Amino acid sequence: MAQRWKMLLLTMFCYLFFYTGRHNFGWAAHQLADTLKISYERIGWISFAMLVGYALGQLINGNLADRLSPKHMIAAGGLLSVAANIAISFSSSFTMILVLWSLNGYFQSMAWASGSRIIANWWMANDRGLAFGLYTMAAGLSSVITYLFSIMLVNESWRNLFRIPVLFLAVAVVIFFIFVKNAPEETTAGQTGAAVEPGWKQAYREVLSNRKFLVVCLSLGFQSMARYALIFWLPVYFLSSEFSDAPSKLWITLLLPIGMAAGAISFGFISDWLFRSNRIISICIGMAACSVLSAAIYYLQIKTGIAICVLVFFSGFFAYGPQANFWPLAPELLGQSYVGTGTGIMNMVAYVFAAIGEPLMGKIIDVTGSKGIIFLVVALISLLSALTILLTTVFNRRQPERALYSTGVPVI
């Protein structure tokens, strides 16, 4: 019991700083556009490149997490991401930043599925909603930390946004690597477990043939598109000219990732205890609520006071909270042997959708001249996520977890 909590907390601690290496870009976007003299659409394409690199990495690294050491993959990805960010801070070319940021996406992709694999190795099915809720909360809090650093640095050179925050990621990765264990077998002398490691072709075939799982991936894609639209473009919205007379408004943006972190842990409890592990209904309700709140921000045009703070907080709460219910569906629908591959494919789809959304949102802002339009777009995308997840009810076949235990410990 104590060991599984230790491994979860170590994995959470490491991921707590991962977003300092990729959610910092939105804060640099305004200065970058001015420095490089490019449109917001081209800024969107830089973000697109990172997300495509992340998505491609998920397709590859998710399967590798089932076959290699997850902790080595997380450590390598984190340190390479630090290097890419620092290299960007010394760049002044659109092309160079585009290439480095896309590589950074691949490096960042080495962490999430690997961390999911470690958690699945240590936690049994009936407690995974809580475990993955906490893990997802760490990702949400990572956005809080990144936003906090960025707010403090945004009035300085954009280059510092790529230098200072990632130093904390480097330290966290080293601590994680020293103390974490991939699975219980590594802490019990003489126990090896009869591991069943499927070939990579078999793993992809098994995952891609599960229709219910593919529908879940589609819904997650829309959820991720909505989430990244808020994370990336909300700072641009509050940095626009209509807010220039009130710099304190920037602190309102911090409520978005705080709401996301609160939503992640809340939805872990909601799905396990309120809906008795019915992840589908929990996801549907959360994304529908996000749609309503985002539409309210757009149509009410509230820019000051407590009201906008509450709306931003709960938009983050419902935009990100349901994601904690998506990740346990990988072992529940696919079985323990395919956790890494399934999680990788889920995250690949999520970031392909998010990537498509970035230049599209930039184009919409350029055409309409309104940065507030992001909330209307987020409302529509969130509604699509809520409706899509309901399609899983068409497929009633639930595949039980396979090879969960061997000699009393989870199989890796």
ABEGO torsion letter per residue (X at the ends): XAAAAAAAAAAAAAAAAAAAAAAAAAAAAAAAAAAAGBBAAAAAAAAAAAAAAAAAAAAAAAAAAAABBAAAAAAAAAAAAAAAAAAAAABABAAAAAAAAAAAAAAAAAAAAAAAAAAAAABBAAAAAAAAAAAAAAAAAAAAAAAAAAAAAAABBAAAAAAAAAAAAAAAAAAAAAABBABAAAABBGBAEBBBBBBAAAAAAAAAABAAAAAAAAAAAAAAAAAAAAAAAAAAAAABAAAAABAAAAAAAAAAAAAAAAAAAAAAAAAAAAAGGBAAAAAAAAAAAAAAAAAAAAAAGBABEAAAAAAAAAAAAAAAAAAAAAAAAAAAAAEAAAAAAAAAAAAAAAAAAAAAAAAAAAAAAAAAGBAAAAAAAAAAAAAAAAAAAAAAAABABBBBBBGABBGGBBBX
